[in-house]
């Protein structure tokens, strides 16, 4: 019974992760806005992650990428699964966050020019990967 419960929980988590990714992907093409909190009107990287985690999975996140990096538990790149968060550094600490969507890709609110887009997860070297699940 315990094995069955564990398998059921794993399946529910996988489903929740996929739902979260699907939710995030509907905003691809949306606009980037510094300090923005809603992908319908423009978001920055951490605002995007915060909005998607809250509305797509019911998970509350801090507002800045640096403080988001202190939440959840760290995993390495071989363990990361869809819905995990990747944090990038600009040299002086964490300055960017993205969500892993599987298949070696991330979705993130990137720049004013590109808005919310999909990139390769290692387009920059992540300094930390965190699972909120």
N, C-alpha and C positions, 0 to 999 in steps of 0.2 A: 504493500500500500504506500509505503514511504517513497519507493522508487517511482511509482505511478504519479504521486503528487509532485515529485521533483521534475519528472518529465513534462507534466502538465504546466507547471510553473515556467519551465524553460520555453515551452511552446508559447505561452502567454507573453513572456518577455520578448521573444523573437517577433511576435505579432505586434506588440506595442512599439518596438523599435521600427518595424516596417511602416506602421501607421504614422509614426513621427516623421520619418523620412519622406513619405508621400505628402504629408502635410507641408513640410518645408519646401518641397520641390514646386509646389503650386506658385510660389512667390518668385521663382527664377524670372529675371527680366525686370523685376521691380527696381525702384530707384534707391540710391545710396543717399543718406542724409546724416551728417554728423549730429550725434545726440538724438537721432530719430528712434522712436520706440515702436512704430507700427509699420509693417512691411507694405500696408496698403498706401501709406503716405510717404514712405522713405525711412530707412533704418541704417544704423551703423552696424558693425560686426557683432558687438555684444548685445545691442538692442534686438537684432534679428534672432540671435540664439535665445535670448531671454523670452521673446514673444513666442517663438516656435515651441520651446520646451514647455512653456506655460499652457498654451492653447492646444498643442499637439499631443502632450503627454501629461499635463497637469503637474509638471515639476517646476517648482519655484527656483529661479536663479538670481544671483546678484546682478547688478547693473553693468559693472565694468569687467572687461576681459581678465584683468589681473585678479579681481576678487572671485570671478567665476572659476578660475583655475584652482582655487582652494576648496571647491566643492567636489562632491563625488569621490571616487577613488581612482588612482592612477593605474593605467594599463600601458603595455607597450604596443608597438605598431603591429606585432604579429597577433596580438590578442584583440585588437580593436574591432568593433562591430558597428553596423549602421546605427546612427543616433549618438555615437560617442563624439566627444568634443576635442578638437585639436587646437592647441595654443601655440602661437608663433611669437618670436621675440624680434624686436627691432634693434637689439643690442643693449638697450637699457631696460630690460625687463619685458614682460609680456605686453604686446600691443595689438594682437589680432587673435580672433577666435573663429573657428569654422566647424561645421558638422560633417562627420563622415557619413556618406550615403551608400557605401559598399562599392565594390568593383574598382577600388583604388582612387575613388573620387570624393570630393567634398563639395558642399554648397555653402556659400558665404556671401555676406554683403561686403564686396571687395573695395571698389573705389567709385568716385563720382562718375568716371567715364564708363565703367562696366556695370555698376549696380550689383544686384544679387545674381550670382553666376555660379557655375560649376567649374571646378579646377581639379587638377591632380592633387592628391593629398600631400605630396612631397614637393610641390612647386616651390615651397620654402621648407626648411627643415623644422618640423614642430619640436618645441622644447618640452612639451608636456601633452599627454593624451589622457583624458578623463572619461570615465563612464559614470553616468548618473543612474544607471539601472542596477 
